[in-house]
Amino acid sequence: MGAWGYEIFDNDAACDWQVELFASDDLSPIQAPLQSVVESGDFIDSYSASEALAACEAIAHLRGRPGLQEAPLDDLSAWVSQHKHLPIAPLVPLAKQALQRIVSDECDLKRAWQETDDFDKWLATVEDVRSRID
């Protein structure tokens, strides 16, 4: 997986996932990666975790709580404005479970970030999205 920064959409997996979301008119692209992370066994791969983080960011946007990312998320904001009628509240508990697993030692993405100087920034980004989906 290619990553160029610690923010949620600073990697190939999140950007690829976003293309799927924009092609959809329902919440299935948001639910699927969250479900995948929650239901994975003892190991969560980086790609799945990155998709789930992007899905959490979409939930935050749908709840009217966009973050302060360096890169503008105009396309996500446009999709949200066209889909704000979708019932996002039932996915919030699933998102919280996914985030809990992503910051666990079972997650390869967390392990990869722990080996960098930006681990604290990455972790703060994850905590930020967690606070905004509540």
WOCOR-V132530 format. One record per pair of residues at least 24 apart in sequence whose ideal C-beta (glycine too) atoms are under 7 Angstrom apart, sorted by the first residue. I is the first residue (numbers start at 1). J is the second residue. If there is no record, write none. Layout:
BEGIN
i->{I I}
j->{J J}
END
This chain:
BEGIN
i->{1 1 1 6 6 6 6 7 7 7 7 8 8 8 8 8 9 9 9 9 11 13 13 13 14 14 14 14 17 17 18 18 21 21 22 22 25 26 27 27 27 30 30 30 30 31 34 34 34 34 35 37 37 37 38 38 38 38 42 43 43 44 44 44 44 44 45 46 46 46 49 49 49 50 52 52 53 53 53 56 56 56 56 56 57 59 59 59 59 59 60 60 60 62 62 63 63 65 67 67 67 92 95 96 99 99 102}
j->{46 47 50 118 121 122 125 69 70 71 125 53 54 57 125 129 54 69 71 73 50 47 50 51 50 51 53 54 51 54 54 76 58 79 75 79 83 86 86 88 91 55 58 59 91 91 91 94 95 98 94 98 101 102 94 97 98 101 106 106 108 101 102 106 107 108 108 108 109 112 102 107 109 109 98 102 102 126 129 95 98 99 129 133 129 88 91 92 95 133 129 132 133 86 88 88 133 132 128 129 132 133 133 133 126 130 126}
END
